[in-house]
């Protein structure tokens, strides 16, 4: 079973967006993507530009 995570992005304009993600490489894959690039693909049609993000919170799906 693939583990899922809630990833919440807080934007500079005060808005937040939360996604349930199940990355193939797990938590390390999420952290590596965020650290290495300034964007994160949350679905096949939506990419979050991390230049507009103040913080990223990652939680286990319970």
C-alpha positions as CSV (number, residue, x, y, z in Angstrom):
1,X,0.0,0.0,0.0
2,X,1.3,3.4,-1.0
3,X,1.4,5.9,1.9
4,X,-0.4,9.2,1.4
5,X,0.4,12.6,2.8
6,X,-1.5,15.9,3.2
7,X,0.7,18.7,1.8
8,X,-0.5,22.2,2.7
9,X,0.9,25.2,0.8
10,X,0.5,28.6,2.4
11,X,0.8,31.4,-0.2
12,X,2.1,34.9,0.2
13,X,-1.4,36.3,-0.4
14,X,-2.7,34.5,2.8
15,X,-4.5,31.7,0.9
16,X,-3.8,28.0,1.6
17,X,-4.2,24.9,-0.5
18,X,-4.2,21.3,0.8
19,X,-3.6,18.2,-1.4
20,X,-3.6,14.5,-0.6
21,X,-0.6,13.2,-2.4
22,X,0.8,9.6,-2.6
23,X,4.2,10.1,-4.2
24,X,6.1,7.1,-5.5
25,X,9.2,8.0,-3.5
26,X,7.3,8.8,-0.3
27,X,8.1,11.6,2.0
28,X,11.7,11.9,0.8
29,X,10.4,12.4,-2.7
30,X,8.2,15.3,-1.6
31,X,11.0,17.0,0.3
32,X,13.5,16.4,-2.5
33,X,11.1,17.9,-5.1
34,X,10.5,21.0,-2.9
35,X,14.2,21.5,-2.1
36,X,15.5,20.9,-5.6
37,X,13.0,22.7,-7.7
38,X,10.8,25.8,-7.2
39,X,7.6,24.1,-8.2
40,X,5.6,21.0,-7.2
41,X,3.3,19.0,-9.5
42,X,0.2,18.2,-7.3
43,X,-1.8,16.6,-10.1
44,X,-1.5,16.0,-13.8
45,X,-3.1,19.4,-14.5
46,X,-1.9,21.6,-11.6
47,X,1.6,22.7,-10.6
48,X,2.3,24.8,-7.5
49,X,4.9,27.6,-8.1
50,X,6.9,27.6,-4.8
51,X,8.1,31.2,-5.4
52,X,4.7,32.3,-4.2
53,X,4.6,30.0,-1.2
54,X,5.5,31.0,2.4
55,X,5.4,27.6,4.0
56,X,4.8,23.9,3.2
57,X,3.4,21.6,5.9
58,X,3.4,17.8,5.4
59,X,1.3,15.5,7.5
60,X,0.6,11.8,7.4
61,X,-2.9,10.8,6.2
62,X,-4.5,8.9,9.1
